[in-house]
């Protein structure tokens, strides 16, 4: 992906609006302004953690490998998937503004729409019977949802090889005690969620609508993909130089693998 010396009027207007998720090097001297100074650190950590897994899966799939980026935002990781070996990538996002920017960026870099397609779609309305993909990305999505497990079930139906899932986490690392409908009978659950009411649909870093989002702890993040139908899950460990959120355990990435056909 090479920056050119000029940009289209539409893209120029979007840059003027500000508030970008990613730092796009559009020209040798023009970089899109991001919401938060910490975002590049988060994206850089995601990149380092998922790239080896994605490259391996795409290489194993061969020259016709495909990938999908769920909640793709402006499509930065969709571009990376092309660089890592995907012949075709679909990016989907619920926000029309994000898709408009993604298409402007794609066209700016001269990438054909049949190689990099974007669609404004709610993840819960995806047609999982139409197509599946060798690699699926679910980055920064599930902790903005009331139904995170259902979203991962959809991701499973879309995935042939591996799904990379990144999430904010709670710090709840001790089991939760719950009753069992009988006085004095209790059970402990390693998995838990924090309810986070997101009331500002105008916040582009939050849910697309007012919802009670469920933020998992690490145990839930590792268990949910199995319940969603994936065959195995591995936590991708952060290293000391990564963004501090990942080092402290406030965010994490797991790789959910498919080794058998889907029978659900």
Secondary structure as the mmCIF struct_conf table of DSSP 4:
data_model
#
loop_
_struct_conf.conf_type_id
_struct_conf.id
_struct_conf.beg_label_comp_id
_struct_conf.beg_label_asym_id
_struct_conf.beg_label_seq_id
_struct_conf.end_label_comp_id
_struct_conf.end_label_asym_id
_struct_conf.end_label_seq_id
BEND BEND1 UNK A 5 UNK A 5
HELX_RH_AL_P HELX_RH_AL_P1 UNK A 9 UNK A 17
STRN STRN1 UNK A 20 UNK A 20
BEND BEND2 UNK A 21 UNK A 22
STRN STRN2 UNK A 25 UNK A 27
TURN_TY1_P TURN_TY1_P1 UNK A 28 UNK A 29
STRN STRN3 UNK A 30 UNK A 31
HELX_LH_PP_P HELX_LH_PP_P1 UNK A 32 UNK A 33
STRN STRN4 UNK A 34 UNK A 34
BEND BEND3 UNK A 35 UNK A 35
TURN_TY1_P TURN_TY1_P2 UNK A 37 UNK A 38
HELX_RH_AL_P HELX_RH_AL_P2 UNK A 39 UNK A 61
TURN_TY1_P TURN_TY1_P3 UNK A 63 UNK A 64
STRN STRN5 UNK A 66 UNK A 70
TURN_TY1_P TURN_TY1_P4 UNK A 71 UNK A 71
TURN_TY1_P TURN_TY1_P5 UNK A 73 UNK A 74
BEND BEND4 UNK A 75 UNK A 75
HELX_RH_AL_P HELX_RH_AL_P3 UNK A 76 UNK A 83
TURN_TY1_P TURN_TY1_P6 UNK A 84 UNK A 85
BEND BEND5 UNK A 87 UNK A 87
STRN STRN6 UNK A 88 UNK A 93
BEND BEND6 UNK A 94 UNK A 94
HELX_RH_AL_P HELX_RH_AL_P4 UNK A 96 UNK A 108
TURN_TY1_P TURN_TY1_P7 UNK A 109 UNK A 110
TURN_TY1_P TURN_TY1_P8 UNK A 113 UNK A 115
STRN STRN7 UNK A 116 UNK A 120
HELX_RH_3T_P HELX_RH_3T_P1 UNK A 123 UNK A 125
TURN_TY1_P TURN_TY1_P9 UNK A 128 UNK A 130
STRN STRN8 UNK A 133 UNK A 139
BEND BEND7 UNK A 140 UNK A 140
HELX_RH_3T_P HELX_RH_3T_P2 UNK A 142 UNK A 144
BEND BEND8 UNK A 146 UNK A 146
HELX_RH_AL_P HELX_RH_AL_P5 UNK A 148 UNK A 158
STRN STRN9 UNK A 159 UNK A 168
BEND BEND9 UNK A 174 UNK A 174
HELX_LH_PP_P HELX_LH_PP_P2 UNK A 175 UNK A 175
STRN STRN10 UNK A 176 UNK A 179
BEND BEND10 UNK A 181 UNK A 182
TURN_TY1_P TURN_TY1_P10 UNK A 183 UNK A 184
STRN STRN11 UNK A 186 UNK A 189
BEND BEND11 UNK A 190 UNK A 190
STRN STRN12 UNK A 193 UNK A 198
TURN_TY1_P TURN_TY1_P11 UNK A 201 UNK A 202
TURN_TY1_P TURN_TY1_P12 UNK A 204 UNK A 205
BEND BEND12 UNK A 206 UNK A 206
BEND BEND13 UNK A 208 UNK A 210
STRN STRN13 UNK A 211 UNK A 216
HELX_RH_AL_P HELX_RH_AL_P6 UNK A 218 UNK A 227
TURN_TY1_P TURN_TY1_P13 UNK A 228 UNK A 229
BEND BEND14 UNK A 231 UNK A 231
STRN STRN14 UNK A 232 UNK A 235
TURN_TY1_P TURN_TY1_P14 UNK A 240 UNK A 241
BEND BEND15 UNK A 242 UNK A 242
HELX_RH_AL_P HELX_RH_AL_P7 UNK A 244 UNK A 248
TURN_TY1_P TURN_TY1_P15 UNK A 249 UNK A 249
BEND BEND16 UNK A 250 UNK A 250
STRN STRN15 UNK A 251 UNK A 257
BEND BEND17 UNK A 260 UNK A 260
#
